[in-house]
Amino acid sequence: MYSTWSGAQSYCKVHHDDLSTVSNEELQLLSDHPIVYPFFIVGLYQNTQNMWKWSTGEPATINKWDFGEPNLDTERCGAVKEAKFHNIPCTWPLPFFCMEVFELILVQQTSTWEEALQYCRRHYTDLAILSSDVIMTETMNKSRAALTDDVWIGLRFIAGDWLWVNGEDLEYKGWPMGEELKCPAMNQRCGVYNVKQMVWKAVDCECRLNFLCVIR
């Protein structure tokens, strides 16, 4: 998807949280993303006081500008190219990165999938939705302390398809070798994250397992 800076921010606020902020540590990771176009938009912009800020409102301290950047005063929006920041015209239609602001909580009590769902919705936001590499990495880190080999996530097979608890389709997938279970057995229609293999699996919804909640 391509958009101007303002269009990208609007899209991110509707479908995610905002355009991405980018730390120095994250810069190379984002630049390694397989995007054909050399630039991609992030949530960096120059305000009317000529200060660089993130779209979330925080001041942006950038020490990895590319050589000669920032340059023209008319280029007041930020993009990344080859692990360096560039200032660009805000009207350029480019690919962009959104971010999800979230925290995962491991609950070390054993519950069925339905009990886990109710617990997460009562105490936090929902069962965890693993929709990106970033969230999968956080899942791996959080689930190391689990007391069960599998932990419930917000994934369930309903009406012939796997869906997240918020109704979203599975655009990002973490099945073993990318092999989604198209027709799981009747007693294996709830999704887990397997701690040892670091993949999703289908198991019996009545199993009693630890689970991951999310706060947004």
MDAnalysis code that builds the backbone (N, CA, C; Angstrom):
import MDAnalysis as mda
import numpy as np

u = mda.Universe.empty(648, n_residues=216, atom_resindex=np.repeat(np.arange(216), 3), trajectory=True)
u.add_TopologyAttr("name", ["N", "CA", "C"] * 216)
u.add_TopologyAttr("resid", np.arange(1, 217))
u.add_TopologyAttr("resname", ["MET", "TYR", "SER", "THR", "TRP", "SER", "GLY", "ALA", "GLN", "SER", "TYR", "CYS", "LYS", "VAL", "HIS", "HIS", "ASP", "ASP", "LEU", "SER", "THR", "VAL", "SER", "ASN", "GLU", "GLU", "LEU", "GLN", "LEU", "LEU", "SER", "ASP", "HIS", "PRO", "ILE", "VAL", "TYR", "PRO", "PHE", "PHE", "ILE", "VAL", "GLY", "LEU", "TYR", "GLN", "ASN", "THR", "GLN", "ASN", "MET", "TRP", "LYS", "TRP", "SER", "THR", "GLY", "GLU", "PRO", "ALA", "THR", "ILE", "ASN", "LYS", "TRP", "ASP", "PHE", "GLY", "GLU", "PRO", "ASN", "LEU", "ASP", "THR", "GLU", "ARG", "CYS", "GLY", "ALA", "VAL", "LYS", "GLU", "ALA", "LYS", "PHE", "HIS", "ASN", "ILE", "PRO", "CYS", "THR", "TRP", "PRO", "LEU", "PRO", "PHE", "PHE", "CYS", "MET", "GLU", "VAL", "PHE", "GLU", "LEU", "ILE", "LEU", "VAL", "GLN", "GLN", "THR", "SER", "THR", "TRP", "GLU", "GLU", "ALA", "LEU", "GLN", "TYR", "CYS", "ARG", "ARG", "HIS", "TYR", "THR", "ASP", "LEU", "ALA", "ILE", "LEU", "SER", "SER", "ASP", "VAL", "ILE", "MET", "THR", "GLU", "THR", "MET", "ASN", "LYS", "SER", "ARG", "ALA", "ALA", "LEU", "THR", "ASP", "ASP", "VAL", "TRP", "ILE", "GLY", "LEU", "ARG", "PHE", "ILE", "ALA", "GLY", "ASP", "TRP", "LEU", "TRP", "VAL", "ASN", "GLY", "GLU", "ASP", "LEU", "GLU", "TYR", "LYS", "GLY", "TRP", "PRO", "MET", "GLY", "GLU", "GLU", "LEU", "LYS", "CYS", "PRO", "ALA", "MET", "ASN", "GLN", "ARG", "CYS", "GLY", "VAL", "TYR", "ASN", "VAL", "LYS", "GLN", "MET", "VAL", "TRP", "LYS", "ALA", "VAL", "ASP", "CYS", "GLU", "CYS", "ARG", "LEU", "ASN", "PHE", "LEU", "CYS", "VAL", "ILE", "ARG"])
u.atoms.positions = np.array([
    [0.840, -1.190, 0.000],
    [0.000, 0.000, 0.000],
    [0.878, 1.243, 0.000],
    [0.497, 2.237, -0.782],
    [1.235, 3.485, -0.892],
    [0.332, 4.639, -0.448],
    [0.937, 5.634, 0.189],
    [0.149, 6.788, 0.614],
    [1.080, 7.951, 0.908],
    [0.496, 9.148, 0.955],
    [1.222, 10.302, 1.469],
    [1.385, 10.142, 2.977],
    [2.190, 11.026, 3.599],
    [2.426, 10.916, 5.036],
    [1.113, 11.025, 5.824],
    [0.296, 12.026, 5.495],
    [-0.954, 12.218, 6.251],
    [-1.929, 11.077, 5.990],
    [-1.970, 10.585, 4.765],
    [-2.840, 9.453, 4.466],
    [-2.397, 8.202, 5.187],
    [-1.083, 8.010, 5.268],
    [-0.546, 6.852, 5.987],
    [-0.884, 6.935, 7.467],
    [-0.759, 8.123, 8.049],
    [-1.090, 8.265, 9.465],
    [-2.566, 7.979, 9.719],
    [-3.431, 8.480, 8.841],
    [-4.867, 8.227, 8.997],
    [-5.165, 6.735, 8.935],
    [-4.561, 6.039, 7.981],
    [-4.762, 4.592, 7.852],
    [-4.289, 3.881, 9.118],
    [-3.100, 4.241, 9.597],
    [-2.551, 3.571, 10.780],
    [-3.419, 3.799, 12.010],
    [-3.978, 4.991, 12.154],
    [-4.806, 5.274, 13.330],
    [-6.126, 4.508, 13.289],
    [-6.626, 4.237, 12.102],
    [-7.879, 3.477, 11.976],
    [-7.635, 1.987, 12.189],
    [-6.575, 1.448, 11.588],
    [-6.371, 0.012, 11.562],
    [-5.359, -0.492, 12.587],
    [-4.555, 0.394, 13.146],
    [-3.534, -0.013, 14.114],
    [-3.533, 1.006, 15.247],
    [-2.392, 1.606, 15.557],
    [-2.348, 2.664, 16.567],
    [-1.842, 3.983, 15.992],
    [-0.747, 3.930, 15.263],
    [-0.201, 5.156, 14.656],
    [0.905, 4.739, 13.695],
    [1.457, 5.729, 12.968],
    [2.674, 5.474, 12.216],
    [3.791, 5.072, 13.182],
    [4.748, 4.311, 12.698],
    [5.784, 3.770, 13.578],
    [6.771, 4.840, 14.047],
    [7.067, 4.808, 15.337],
    [8.282, 5.423, 15.826],
    [9.404, 4.419, 15.565],
    [10.633, 4.888, 15.511],
    [11.754, 4.007, 15.172],
    [12.951, 4.345, 16.053],
    [13.341, 3.420, 16.917],
    [14.566, 3.601, 17.703],
    [15.774, 3.234, 16.844],
    [16.946, 3.596, 17.307],
    [18.158, 3.238, 16.570],
    [18.289, 1.726, 16.432],
    [17.862, 0.996, 17.460],
    [17.965, -0.459, 17.433],
    [16.997, -1.064, 16.411],
    [15.852, -0.421, 16.216],
    [14.845, -0.936, 15.282],
    [15.110, -0.543, 13.834],
    [16.003, 0.411, 13.640],
    [16.197, 0.981, 12.307],
    [16.623, -0.073, 11.290],
    [17.615, -0.891, 11.640],
    [18.083, -1.905, 10.701],
    [17.017, -2.959, 10.463],
    [16.290, -3.343, 11.516],
    [15.237, -4.345, 11.380],
    [14.180, -3.901, 10.386],
    [13.732, -2.650, 10.480],
    [12.735, -2.146, 9.549],
    [13.307, -2.040, 8.139],
    [14.562, -1.640, 8.036],
    [15.173, -1.490, 6.718],
    [15.374, -2.828, 6.016],
    [15.443, -3.914, 6.778],
    [15.596, -5.241, 6.190],
    [14.273, -5.802, 5.685],
    [13.165, -5.085, 5.951],
    [11.862, -5.573, 5.513],
    [11.815, -5.615, 3.984],
    [11.241, -6.701, 3.404],
    [11.278, -6.844, 1.944],
    [10.294, -5.935, 1.208],
    [10.623, -4.647, 1.144],
    [9.811, -3.684, 0.402],
    [10.558, -3.332, -0.883],
    [9.874, -3.337, -1.993],
    [10.516, -3.081, -3.279],
    [10.976, -1.634, -3.376],
    [10.116, -0.690, -2.975],
    [10.455, 0.731, -3.090],
    [11.553, 1.067, -2.078],
    [12.535, 1.906, -2.444],
    [13.676, 2.131, -1.545],
    [13.348, 2.921, -0.278],
    [12.336, 3.779, -0.317],
    [11.940, 4.556, 0.856],
    [10.663, 3.979, 1.460],
    [10.501, 4.134, 2.784],
    [9.189, 3.926, 3.381],
    [8.967, 4.933, 4.498],
    [7.722, 5.356, 4.632],
    [7.342, 6.405, 5.573],
    [7.293, 5.849, 6.992],
    [7.775, 6.659, 7.951],
    [7.600, 6.389, 9.380],
    [6.979, 7.627, 10.014],
    [6.708, 7.566, 11.295],
    [5.969, 8.647, 11.944],
    [6.798, 9.836, 12.357],
    [7.706, 10.284, 11.497],
    [8.609, 11.389, 11.783],
    [8.188, 12.610, 10.958],
    [8.096, 13.767, 11.619],
    [7.725, 14.977, 10.885],
    [8.326, 16.207, 11.574],
    [8.379, 17.313, 10.845],
    [8.897, 18.578, 11.368],
    [7.733, 19.512, 11.629],
    [7.612, 19.995, 12.866],
    [6.463, 20.846, 13.205],
    [6.717, 22.301, 12.806],
    [5.778, 23.160, 13.137],
    [5.875, 24.559, 12.713],
    [7.012, 25.307, 13.414],
    [7.523, 24.760, 14.516],
    [8.686, 25.343, 15.195],
    [9.996, 24.723, 14.698],
    [9.889, 23.983, 13.580],
    [11.053, 23.332, 12.949],
    [11.711, 22.287, 13.849],
    [10.925, 21.694, 14.740],
    [11.410, 20.596, 15.567],
    [10.937, 19.270, 14.972],
    [11.815, 18.270, 14.974],
    [11.431, 16.943, 14.506],
    [10.763, 16.188, 15.642],
    [9.570, 15.673, 15.339],
    [8.797, 14.958, 16.353],
    [8.252, 13.670, 15.751],
    [7.817, 12.773, 16.642],
    [7.092, 11.575, 16.208],
    [5.603, 11.895, 16.155],
    [4.885, 11.170, 15.325],
    [3.455, 11.420, 15.164],
    [2.686, 11.198, 16.459],
    [3.275, 10.459, 17.395],
    [2.643, 10.235, 18.695],
    [2.836, 11.408, 19.644],
    [3.654, 12.401, 19.238],
    [3.822, 13.612, 20.030],
    [5.170, 13.777, 20.705],
    [5.968, 12.701, 20.811],
    [7.251, 12.813, 21.493],
    [8.290, 13.496, 20.606],
    [9.209, 14.248, 21.225],
    [10.330, 14.800, 20.454],
    [11.151, 13.666, 19.851],
    [11.693, 13.876, 18.670],
    [12.486, 12.849, 17.988],
    [13.954, 13.276, 17.976],
    [14.796, 12.511, 18.650],
    [16.234, 12.743, 18.618],
    [16.831, 11.779, 17.604],
    [17.186, 12.288, 16.443],
    [17.650, 11.450, 15.341],
    [19.155, 11.632, 15.167],
    [19.930, 10.571, 15.364],
    [21.375, 10.664, 15.146],
    [21.844, 9.757, 14.010],
    [20.869, 9.275, 13.226],
    [21.238, 8.436, 12.091],
    [20.618, 8.958, 10.796],
    [20.701, 10.293, 10.622],
    [20.344, 10.865, 9.333],
    [21.349, 10.386, 8.285],
    [20.897, 10.206, 7.064],
    [21.816, 9.917, 5.973],
    [22.664, 11.155, 5.683],
    [23.753, 10.970, 4.945],
    [24.658, 12.080, 4.645],
    [23.900, 13.210, 3.948],
    [24.054, 14.423, 4.475],
    [23.406, 15.588, 3.884],
    [21.964, 15.786, 4.295],
    [21.417, 14.898, 5.115],
    [20.026, 15.007, 5.574],
    [19.999, 15.541, 7.013],
    [18.934, 16.237, 7.427],
    [17.855, 16.757, 6.585],
    [18.337, 17.973, 5.791],
    [17.711, 18.176, 4.616],
    [18.184, 19.270, 3.765],
    [17.114, 20.315, 3.504],
    [16.281, 20.137, 2.503],
    [15.350, 21.191, 2.085],
    [14.277, 21.451, 3.138],
    [13.987, 22.753, 3.380],
    [12.960, 23.126, 4.351],
    [11.567, 22.694, 3.916],
    [11.392, 22.436, 2.625],
    [10.076, 22.030, 2.127],
    [9.820, 20.538, 2.327],
    [10.827, 19.807, 2.758],
    [10.681, 18.360, 2.979],
    [10.555, 18.111, 4.474],
    [9.323, 18.085, 4.968],
    [9.061, 18.135, 6.398],
    [8.532, 16.821, 6.973],
    [8.625, 15.752, 6.201],
    [8.210, 14.447, 6.702],
    [9.377, 13.470, 6.632],
    [9.287, 12.401, 7.429],
    [10.407, 11.491, 7.567],
    [10.173, 10.144, 6.914],
    [11.262, 9.585, 6.379],
    [11.235, 8.247, 5.794],
    [12.563, 7.571, 6.096],
    [12.592, 6.259, 5.867],
    [13.807, 5.480, 6.091],
    [14.229, 4.835, 4.775],
    [15.535, 4.862, 4.533],
    [16.111, 4.185, 3.363],
    [17.461, 3.611, 3.785],
    [17.617, 2.294, 3.619],
    [18.885, 1.616, 3.902],
    [19.431, 1.970, 5.286],
    [18.542, 1.852, 6.297],
    [18.911, 2.049, 7.709],
    [19.363, 3.471, 8.037],
    [18.906, 4.452, 7.246],
    [19.172, 5.858, 7.521],
    [17.883, 6.654, 7.357],
    [17.784, 7.745, 8.130],
    [16.627, 8.623, 8.018],
    [16.829, 9.654, 6.913],
    [15.726, 9.978, 6.226],
    [15.705, 11.023, 5.193],
    [14.510, 11.928, 5.453],
    [14.646, 13.209, 5.136],
    [13.455, 14.049, 5.083],
    [12.950, 14.069, 3.646],
    [11.643, 14.028, 3.488],
    [11.025, 13.910, 2.165],
    [9.818, 14.852, 2.086],
    [9.346, 15.155, 0.881],
    [8.074, 15.886, 0.764],
    [6.928, 15.055, 1.337],
    [6.069, 15.678, 2.095],
    [4.959, 14.960, 2.731],
    [3.949, 14.435, 1.717],
    [4.035, 14.914, 0.478],
    [3.074, 14.500, -0.555],
    [3.529, 13.279, -1.343],
    [4.738, 12.787, -1.104],
    [5.196, 11.603, -1.827],
    [4.363, 10.382, -1.433],
    [3.805, 9.648, -2.380],
    [3.120, 8.396, -2.045],
    [4.130, 7.259, -1.923],
    [4.259, 6.713, -0.731],
    [5.265, 5.690, -0.435],
    [4.666, 4.575, 0.422],
    [5.326, 3.426, 0.477],
    [4.941, 2.424, 1.470],
    [5.176, 2.991, 2.868],
    [4.555, 2.392, 3.875],
    [4.693, 2.931, 5.225],
    [4.558, 1.816, 6.259],
    [5.024, 2.111, 7.458],
    [4.924, 1.173, 8.568],
    [4.034, 1.748, 9.655],
    [3.075, 0.950, 10.095],
    [2.260, 1.279, 11.265],
    [2.829, 0.561, 12.484],
    [2.395, 0.946, 13.648],
    [2.812, 0.251, 14.864],
    [1.606, -0.093, 15.728],
    [1.784, -1.122, 16.502],
    [0.798, -1.537, 17.489],
    [1.358, -1.239, 18.875],
    [0.630, -0.488, 19.660],
    [1.024, -0.231, 21.037],
    [0.328, -1.263, 21.905],
    [1.104, -2.150, 22.498],
    [0.499, -3.255, 23.224],
    [1.436, -3.752, 24.323],
    [0.881, -4.531, 25.237],
    [1.667, -5.261, 26.229],
    [1.045, -6.642, 26.385],
    [1.873, -7.669, 26.332],
    [1.403, -9.031, 26.543],
    [1.588, -9.420, 28.004],
    [0.593, -10.112, 28.538],
    [0.607, -10.568, 29.930],
    [0.464, -12.081, 29.933],
    [1.439, -12.792, 30.504],
    [1.325, -14.238, 30.667],
    [0.570, -14.528, 31.960],
    [-0.510, -15.284, 31.865],
    [-1.288, -15.684, 33.043],
    [-0.968, -17.138, 33.329],
    [-0.378, -17.397, 34.494],
    [0.098, -18.736, 34.834],
    [-0.945, -19.543, 35.591],
    [-2.180, -19.425, 35.175],
    [-3.213, -20.310, 35.699],
    [-3.713, -21.158, 34.538],
    [-4.219, -22.340, 34.851],
    [-4.662, -23.240, 33.790],
    [-6.157, -23.087, 33.575],
    [-6.513, -22.833, 32.325],
    [-7.907, -22.569, 31.972],
    [-8.201, -23.162, 30.606],
    [-9.492, -23.397, 30.345],
    [-9.899, -23.733, 28.987],
    [-9.782, -22.483, 28.121],
    [-9.934, -22.650, 26.804],
    [-9.828, -21.485, 25.919],
    [-10.899, -20.456, 26.263],
    [-12.130, -20.899, 26.474],
    [-13.229, -19.976, 26.769],
    [-13.004, -19.269, 28.101],
    [-12.527, -20.007, 29.118],
    [-12.233, -19.391, 30.412],
    [-11.111, -18.362, 30.280],
    [-10.100, -18.679, 29.465],
    [-9.000, -17.735, 29.243],
    [-9.508, -16.466, 28.560],
    [-10.383, -16.636, 27.579],
    [-10.951, -15.485, 26.876],
    [-11.692, -14.575, 27.851],
    [-12.530, -15.154, 28.687],
    [-13.296, -14.349, 29.636],
    [-12.387, -13.654, 30.647],
    [-11.349, -14.351, 31.092],
    [-10.408, -13.764, 32.051],
    [-9.715, -12.545, 31.436],
    [-9.201, -12.708, 30.206],
    [-8.491, -11.603, 29.556],
    [-9.402, -10.409, 29.336],
    [-10.638, -10.666, 28.938],
    [-11.551, -9.554, 28.683],
    [-12.008, -8.883, 29.975],
    [-11.982, -9.616, 31.051],
    [-12.391, -9.045, 32.340],
    [-11.258, -8.229, 32.964],
    [-10.014, -8.711, 32.829],
    [-8.891, -8.081, 33.527],
    [-7.991, -7.237, 32.626],
    [-7.997, -7.502, 31.327],
    [-7.100, -6.786, 30.409],
    [-7.914, -6.303, 29.206],
    [-7.457, -6.618, 27.982],
    [-8.222, -6.240, 26.790],
    [-8.797, -7.463, 26.095],
    [-7.947, -8.456, 25.811],
    [-8.405, -9.644, 25.090],
    [-7.331, -10.716, 25.159],
    [-7.660, -11.913, 24.659],
    [-6.613, -12.894, 24.400],
    [-5.673, -12.336, 23.334],
    [-4.415, -12.743, 23.381],
    [-3.397, -12.183, 22.499],
    [-3.692, -12.475, 21.034],
    [-3.475, -11.465, 20.196],
    [-3.610, -11.579, 18.744],
    [-2.215, -11.411, 18.154],
    [-1.684, -12.453, 17.537],
    [-0.300, -12.465, 17.072],
    [-0.273, -12.131, 15.588],
    [-0.211, -10.853, 15.270],
    [-0.420, -10.412, 13.899],
    [0.813, -9.809, 13.236],
    [1.997, -9.997, 13.832],
    [3.212, -9.448, 13.229],
    [4.432, -10.139, 13.813],
    [5.582, -9.950, 13.151],
    [6.842, -10.487, 13.670],
    [7.169, -9.885, 15.029],
    [6.868, -8.606, 15.206],
    [7.161, -7.943, 16.478],
    [6.385, -8.602, 17.618],
    [5.099, -8.864, 17.399],
    [4.286, -9.479, 18.446],
    [4.699, -10.932, 18.667],
    [5.084, -11.635, 17.606],
    [5.561, -13.011, 17.766],
    [6.837, -13.047, 18.606],
    [7.728, -12.099, 18.403],
    [8.960, -12.043, 19.202],
    [8.640, -11.775, 20.656],
    [7.708, -10.863, 20.913],
    [7.300, -10.580, 22.290],
    [6.619, -11.804, 22.904],
    [5.843, -12.540, 22.105],
    [5.206, -13.765, 22.579],
    [6.249, -14.783, 23.010],
    [7.285, -14.950, 22.207],
    [8.367, -15.870, 22.548],
    [9.001, -15.485, 23.886],
    [9.260, -14.205, 24.075],
    [9.889, -13.752, 25.317],
    [8.980, -13.947, 26.522],
    [7.713, -13.566, 26.393],
    [6.780, -13.648, 27.520],
    [6.464, -15.088, 27.906],
    [6.358, -15.972, 26.916],
    [5.890, -17.331, 27.177],
    [6.963, -18.248, 27.753],
    [8.205, -17.764, 27.848],
    [9.271, -18.593, 28.423],
    [8.968, -19.006, 29.858],
    [8.212, -18.189, 30.558],
    [7.887, -18.484, 31.962],
    [6.624, -19.324, 32.111],
    [6.039, -19.774, 31.004],
    [4.799, -20.546, 31.072],
    [5.032, -21.885, 31.780],
    [4.008, -22.352, 32.473],
    [4.059, -23.629, 33.178],
    [3.504, -24.758, 32.332],
    [3.023, -24.442, 31.144],
    [2.525, -25.439, 30.193],
    [3.268, -25.252, 28.871],
    [3.415, -26.346, 28.104],
    [4.148, -26.266, 26.833],
    [3.416, -25.427, 25.797],
    [2.092, -25.374, 25.895],
    [1.272, -24.555, 25.015],
    [0.611, -23.457, 25.820],
    [0.417, -22.300, 25.197],
    [-0.346, -21.227, 25.853],
    [-1.439, -20.777, 24.894],
    [-2.613, -20.528, 25.448],
    [-3.731, -20.068, 24.631],
    [-3.440, -18.705, 24.032],
    [-3.846, -18.531, 22.770],
    [-3.874, -17.227, 22.121],
    [-5.287, -17.027, 21.564],
    [-5.563, -15.845, 21.056],
    [-6.941, -15.524, 20.646],
    [-7.303, -16.023, 19.267],
    [-7.072, -17.298, 19.003],
    [-7.260, -17.882, 17.684],
    [-8.244, -19.037, 17.769],
    [-9.254, -19.023, 16.883],
    [-10.255, -20.089, 16.923],
    [-10.787, -20.378, 15.521],
    [-11.108, -21.634, 15.283],
    [-11.661, -22.070, 13.997],
    [-13.182, -21.965, 14.069],
    [-13.751, -21.045, 13.273],
    [-15.194, -20.780, 13.305],
    [-15.698, -20.650, 11.872],
    [-16.804, -21.291, 11.590],
    [-17.461, -21.172, 10.274],
    [-16.503, -21.463, 9.126],
    [-15.678, -22.481, 9.307],
    [-14.809, -22.924, 8.227],
    [-13.528, -22.146, 8.041],
    [-13.150, -21.321, 9.031],
    [-11.922, -20.550, 8.872],
    [-11.340, -20.219, 10.246],
    [-10.017, -19.997, 10.277],
    [-9.361, -19.527, 11.497],
    [-9.488, -18.006, 11.569],
    [-9.939, -17.530, 12.717],
    [-10.120, -16.093, 12.933],
    [-9.569, -15.704, 14.296],
    [-9.159, -14.438, 14.411],
    [-8.818, -13.897, 15.721],
    [-10.097, -13.538, 16.482],
    [-9.980, -13.397, 17.775],
    [-11.159, -13.120, 18.600],
    [-11.805, -11.779, 18.275],
    [-11.070, -10.870, 17.658],
    [-11.665, -9.589, 17.263],
    [-12.287, -9.647, 15.870],
    [-12.325, -10.850, 15.276],
    [-12.950, -11.033, 13.968],
    [-12.031, -10.862, 12.783],
    [-10.755, -10.501, 13.017],
    [-9.826, -10.282, 11.912],
    [-9.389, -11.595, 11.277],
    [-9.172, -11.548, 9.955],
    [-8.592, -12.683, 9.252],
    [-7.113, -12.824, 9.604],
    [-6.549, -13.967, 9.227],
    [-5.135, -14.221, 9.486],
    [-4.298, -13.759, 8.297],
    [-3.888, -12.507, 8.305],
    [-2.970, -12.042, 7.273],
    [-1.547, -12.497, 7.603],
    [-1.166, -12.387, 8.865],
    [0.115, -12.906, 9.341],
    [-0.132, -14.306, 9.906],
    [0.780, -15.249, 9.625],
    [0.562, -16.635, 10.065],
    [1.821, -17.216, 10.684],
    [1.612, -18.031, 11.723],
    [2.732, -18.642, 12.428],
    [2.614, -20.145, 12.549],
    [1.920, -20.792, 11.620],
    [1.792, -22.242, 11.628],
    [3.142, -22.898, 11.312],
    [3.350, -24.166, 11.707],
    [4.601, -24.846, 11.366],
    [4.800, -24.888, 9.851],
    [5.953, -24.396, 9.382],
    [6.290, -24.390, 7.958],
    [5.234, -23.677, 7.120],
    [4.475, -22.754, 7.755],
    [3.461, -22.006, 7.033],
    [2.249, -22.801, 6.621],
    [2.087, -24.020, 7.190],
    [1.000, -24.905, 6.767],
    [-0.227, -24.725, 7.665],
    [-1.136, -23.883, 7.227],
    [-2.363, -23.633, 7.978],
    [-3.262, -24.863, 7.952],
    [-3.854, -25.178, 9.110],
    [-4.766, -26.318, 9.186],
    [-6.123, -25.901, 8.635],
    [-6.427, -26.332, 7.417],
    [-7.652, -25.902, 6.750],
    [-8.895, -26.579, 7.311],
    [-8.722, -27.799, 7.828],
    [-9.881, -28.541, 8.329],
    [-9.475, -29.331, 9.570],
    [-9.328, -28.655, 10.710],
    [-8.906, -29.355, 11.926],
    [-9.985, -30.297, 12.443],
    [-9.562, -31.270, 13.225],
    [-10.508, -32.195, 13.846],
    [-11.482, -31.428, 14.738],
    [-12.662, -31.991, 14.934],
    [-13.714, -31.306, 15.703],
    [-13.247, -30.933, 17.105],
    [-12.340, -31.723, 17.681],
    [-11.899, -31.441, 19.055],
    [-10.585, -30.651, 19.078],
    [-10.195, -30.066, 17.940],
    [-8.955, -29.281, 17.895],
    [-9.204, -27.976, 17.133],
    [-10.031, -27.126, 17.722],
    [-10.439, -25.922, 17.007],
    [-10.117, -24.635, 17.758],
    [-9.143, -24.726, 18.666],
    [-8.650, -23.516, 19.338],
    [-7.142, -23.448, 19.147],
    [-6.625, -22.226, 19.071],
    [-5.224, -22.033, 18.752],
    [-4.354, -21.778, 19.972],
    [-3.133, -22.326, 19.915],
    [-2.141, -22.108, 20.965],
    [-0.829, -21.672, 20.331],
    [0.021, -21.089, 21.161],
    [1.417, -20.867, 20.811],
    [2.218, -21.925, 21.541],
    [2.979, -22.732, 20.786],
    [3.804, -23.766, 21.386],
    [5.149, -23.170, 21.788],
    [5.444, -23.226, 23.074],
    [6.609, -22.547, 23.631],
    [7.914, -23.128, 23.090],
    [7.996, -24.449, 22.957],
    [9.241, -25.079, 22.536],
    [9.500, -24.915, 21.039],
    [8.466, -25.105, 20.239],
    [8.641, -25.031, 18.787],
    [8.432, -23.622, 18.227],
    [7.869, -22.733, 19.042],
    [7.648, -21.326, 18.673],
    [6.752, -21.185, 17.439],
    [5.693, -21.989, 17.402],
    [4.730, -21.970, 16.303],
    [3.323, -22.058, 16.881],
    [2.321, -21.807, 16.007],
    [0.930, -21.995, 16.393],
    [0.540, -23.451, 16.172],
    [-0.395, -23.913, 17.011],
    [-0.946, -25.251, 16.831],
    [-2.435, -25.228, 17.156],
    [-3.144, -26.247, 16.693],
    [-4.570, -26.417, 17.007],
    [-4.696, -27.494, 18.056],
    [-5.444, -27.223, 19.119],
    [-5.645, -28.201, 20.192],
    [-7.099, -28.175, 20.643],
    [-7.430, -29.098, 21.520],
    [-8.771, -29.193, 22.093],
    [-9.048, -27.957, 22.948],
    [-10.170, -27.316, 22.699],
    [-10.525, -26.087, 23.424],
    [-10.732, -26.308, 24.920],
    [-10.911, -27.567, 25.326],
    [-11.141, -27.877, 26.739],
    [-9.854, -28.189, 27.488],
    [-8.707, -28.176, 26.801],
    [-7.428, -28.333, 27.505],
    [-7.265, -27.208, 28.520],
    [-6.553, -27.497, 29.578],
    [-6.329, -26.481, 30.606],
    [-4.870, -26.024, 30.511],
    [-4.698, -24.761, 30.097],
    [-3.389, -24.235, 29.769],
    [-3.197, -22.829, 30.325],
    [-1.935, -22.418, 30.434],
    [-1.651, -20.998, 30.650],
    [-2.076, -20.224, 29.399],
    [-2.102, -18.895, 29.502],
    [-2.551, -18.123, 28.343],
    [-1.947, -16.722, 28.339],
    [-2.010, -16.109, 27.169],
    [-1.483, -14.754, 26.976],
    [-2.623, -13.769, 26.747],
    [-2.674, -12.746, 27.572],
    [-3.623, -11.649, 27.376],
    [-2.878, -10.461, 26.770],
    [-3.623, -9.547, 26.205],
    [-3.030, -8.327, 25.657],
    [-3.713, -7.108, 26.269],
    [-2.900, -6.077, 26.508],
    [-3.414, -4.761, 26.901],
    [-3.121, -3.812, 25.755],
    [-4.135, -3.088, 25.293],
    [-3.946, -2.079, 24.257],
    [-4.422, -0.722, 24.768],
])
